[in-house]
Amino acid sequence: MIEAQGLSKTYGNIHALKEVSFEAHPGEILGVLGPNGAGKTTTLRILSTLLPATSGSARVAGFDVARDSIEVRRRIGYLPESNPLPEEMRVIEYLDYRGQLKGLFPRAARRTKIEEILQRCQVVDVRQRILGQLSKGYRQRVGLADALLADPPVVVLDEPTSGLDPHQVRHLRAIVRELREDKTVLLCTHILSEASVLCDRLLVIDRGQIVGSGTMKELAETHSVPSGPDALEEIFIRITKGGEAE
């Protein structure tokens, strides 16, 4: 569903990404881990057609992100870390507006889809609330509702639970788990406990390069780390040269 081959991104003499290659399969949650500034968000932005690669190629749902960017955008839902939302609109108005931009017509079908997404993302109770008055947890769920509105086969989530309280984290993680049923999910996070409970496979990036990939079991065996609650933290520290962990 996602194929990246030799992705590189440079800014002058700075190499944000260096020859990054990986795949993500249908029905899989692939976790993208790494210290701050490792190149995680750069990778997601290239795959979402928001940033051009300096070299290399990538395909999403069979379409090239550089040559077929419009087709890629039709098949991808993206929740950025900052999640910008218009402060003055109501939740239902915003989702209706976004549905129109995504080409969800006619109006009756769009409204039906919005009702379904409101239920799925657990934001029915704030449907008439103004976005600027929502807590961060609700704002994240509205952003996820937007990402899922057109029923894309690929969903990209950049730090979706950052800054949320434990109850909000639990709600959002439950929603993400359900996506595995019919979507490919690319989950970027620096919260190692989140990666260990949500992801089927892990991709570890450090200084713009992939330094580890595989299931938790495969990574533990490769790096001779015994299984346990702190296994991923130990793996992370070993392969990122002492990078940050949370």
JONOR-V948312 format. One record per pair of residues at least 24 apart in sequence whose C-alpha atoms are under 6 Angstrom apart, sorted by the first residue. I is the first residue (numbers start at 0). GAP is how many residues later the second one is. Records with the same first field share a line. If there is no record, write none. Layout:
I = GAP + GAP
//
This chain:
0 = 24 + 25 + 59 + 60
1 = 57 + 58
2 = 55 + 56
3 = 53 + 54
4 = 51 + 52
5 = 50
6 = 48 + 49 + 50
7 = 45 + 46 + 47
8 = 44 + 45
15 = 192
16 = 191
17 = 190 + 191
25 = 158
26 = 153 + 154 + 155 + 156 + 157
27 = 152 + 156
28 = 156 + 157 + 170 + 171
29 = 156 + 169 + 171 + 172
30 = 156 + 157 + 168 + 171 + 172
31 = 155 + 156 + 171 + 172
32 = 156 + 157 + 171
33 = 170 + 171 + 172
34 = 208 + 209
37 = 167 + 168 + 169 + 170
38 = 169
74 = 77 + 78
75 = 76 + 78 + 79
76 = 70 + 71 + 75 + 78
77 = 69 + 77 + 78
78 = 78
79 = 78
80 = 77 + 78
86 = 44 + 45
88 = 41 + 42
89 = 38 + 39 + 40 + 41
90 = 36 + 37 + 40
91 = 35
116 = 28
120 = 24
136 = 27 + 31
152 = 30
153 = 29 + 30 + 31
154 = 30
155 = 29 + 30
156 = 30
157 = 30
158 = 29 + 30
190 = 55
205 = 34
//
